[in-house]
């Protein structure tokens, strides 16, 4: 399986395929969700094994990352700073206590590598979320990142082929 990792080529293909991808999203929602999940999971395993995320880092350069209270506590402890200092330096608080990393790109990205990798947030651990169930319920978010994430791009293109989508 050919894997495209050239970011400008992926971005250009995303623009070129906007109409096709809209049709594909509609197609996906008409399919059996469990079968789509199975196909996505199998393709994702193949693609992820061939993509070195440290050559890209686009997720860390462009995503808004949710932070849970427990995660903030654990990372503050790892960094040997108090939680109030952690919050002041790294977190923006929103409505209802929701917390986000307060800068894009992420504070913890250096040379396309996470400097707190073992302590990274759940949003970071799970991205691009292709291993999770209910793929067809996350199409908006998936296609929002289609033009910037080599894994999402390649899984989607392989899925089109696997499902004989034209």
N, C-alpha and C positions, 0 to 999 in steps of 0.2 A: 504494500500500500504506500503510495507516494504521500509524503507529509509536507505541506507548505508551511514554512516558518518565516518567510520573508514578510516582515510587517507592512511595508508599503504595498506589496502585492496583495496581502490579505485585505487591507483597507480598500484598495481599488476594487477588488472582487466584491466586497461587501456593498459598495456603491452600485456596481454593475448588476448585482443580483437582488436588489431590493424588491423588485416586483416578484421575482421567482420565489424569494423567501416568504413573502406575504402569502403566496399561494401554498407554499409548503407548510406554513403554520396552520392554515385552514385544513389542509390535508391531514396533518398530524392529529388535529383535534377530532377528526372523524374516525380515527383508528382505535384499536383496542389498546388502552393505556398500558396494561401489563406487558403486552408484546413490544410496544415501543420502548418501555423501560428496559426490557431484556436486551433489545438490539442496541440501545444507547450504552448500556453498561458494558456489553461485549466490545463494542467499537471503542469506547473510551479506554478500556484497558490496553488495547493495541496502540492507540494514539498517544496516551500519556507516557507509555514506555519509550516513545520516540521523540518526545518534546522536552527540551531542557529549559525549564521556566527561568533559570538564571540568565538565559540569553535574551530574555524579553523583559520581564518585570512589569508589563503593562497593567496588570491587575493592581499592583502596589502603587503604580503611578496615577491611577485613574478612578479607583473605587472609593465609595464612601463606606467605611467599615463601622459596623455596630460594635459596641463594647458592652459586655455584661459586667455587672458589679463584681462578681467573683473573678472574672478575667482581669479586671483592673487591679483588684487586690493582689492577685498572683503576680502580675507583671510588675507592679510597684515593689513588691517584696523582692523579686528577682533583680530589679534595678537598684535595690537598697535605698529607696526613697520612700517617704511617707505617702500615704494615699492622697492627702490634700495637695502635695507637691506634684504627684503624678497627674492628678486631675487638672491642675493649673497648666502644666506643661503640654499635656497630650490629649485632653478630652474636651469636647464641647457638649454641654448638657442641653437637652431639648425638653419639649413638653412631656410631662409624665415621667420624668427621670431618665428618658432615653438618652444614651450617650453615644457619641461618634468620635472617631479619631479626628482631631481638629485641623488636620492639614492634608492636602493632596498635592504631591505624593506623600506617602506615609513617612512619618518621622524615622521609622525603623528600617527603611530601605537604604542600603549602601551597596553600590556596584551591582545592582539587580539582585541582591541577596538580602534576606531578612536577618537583621542583627539579633533578633529575639525569637528565632525560628521555633525553638522548642517550647516557647511560651506564647506563641502567636494566638490571635483571637480566633474564635470559632468560624467567623465569616471568612477569614484567611485560610483556615484549615480546609474548609469545605469547597472553596472556589476551585473550579468552575461549576460545582454542584451537579456534575453529570453522573456521579455515583449514587445520588439520592433517588428515591422513588418519586413518581408523579412528574416526570419530565414534561408532559403535555400541559401541566398546570403552571409551569415556569417559563413558558415560551417567550413572554415579553422580556424578562430579564436575560434569558439565554441569547435572544437575538439582539438585545441591546449591546452585548459584548462580542457578538459574532465577528465584527470587523476589527477587534483589538486583541482577541485571545486566540492564539494558534490552536489550542486544544479544542475550543468550541467550534472554530471554523472547520477544522479537519473532521471532527466527529459529525458535524452537521452535513458536510459534503459526502462523507462515507455513508451516512444514514440515508441520504437521498438515493444513493446508488443501491444500497441494500433493500430499500423499499420500492425500487423501480419507479421512483418519482421522476417525471420528465418535465 
